[in-house]
Every structure is written in structure tokens, then in C-alpha cells.
Amino acid sequence: MSLDPKAEPIARAYAPIIAGLFRINPPEDFDLSASIIELCDEINAFDGDTEDWAYIGEFVECTVSDFLIGAYWALTDWHDGQSSDSYAAMCAIGTIFSPGMTSGPEPESCEHDAYESVGAYFEALYPTPTE
């Protein structure tokens, strides 16, 4: 499946997330919350079909759609309060993903891999989850 050229801004916004979470030497200036917000802004600005962006990343660690689900659940554990950038990132994902009655990422899935990676990122910033 080739990428719709109109979805390229989404792919460009997702690339730093892949580099920052799933590579051995992530960029030193990587800001996950800001990157998530930028990704969500690009998705919300996209006027094509969900299928045109949902599978971006299918040949790397996880697709955009799997990442958003895993990141949402990780941010529910790790955000630093309503005035924080991490909470803003969670809310940005909430404009795209609505958890409904679900209770977390699917075990042994790319959603769960994203959940673990986002959790590890915030664990390096905060000693314990925010309650």
C-alpha cells in the first residue's frame, strides 16, 4: 500500500516519534509530548480517509493507529497533571482515539509495545507513575 501524498505530513510528524522511542540513539532534544501533539494536529488537519494514515509505520515498530492507542493508555498513567504537556498530549490523542469501555492496550500487540515504550520514556523523567 503506497502512502497518499496528502498523508505525508502525518508520516513526517510520526518519524521523530519512531526515532525517539524505538532507536538506540534517540535525538537528545526529543520531546515526546510535543511530538504527539504535532502528530495529532497533522491527523486532525488531514481530510482523507483514516485508512490513508492509520497504517503509516506498518513496516517499523508500530503503526500510527497502534501507537496512538498505546500512547493514550501510557499517558493516563504518566501525565503530570492537567497543566502539563503530557496531559495536553493525552488530550490531543483523545481527539482521535476514544477508549470507550476498553481497559488498555491489547496484550502482546504493537499497542502494548507503544504503551511500554512511552512508559519507559516517562519513567526516565519521573520516578513513579502520577496518581
Buried (B, 14 or more C-beta within 10 A) or exposed (E): EEEBEEBEBBBEBBBBBBBBBBEEEBEEEBBBBBBBBBBBBBBEEBEEEEEBBBBBBEEEBBBBBBBBBBBBBBBBBBBBEEEBBBBBBBBBBBEBBEEEEEEBBEEEBBBBBBBBBBBEBBBEEEEEEBE
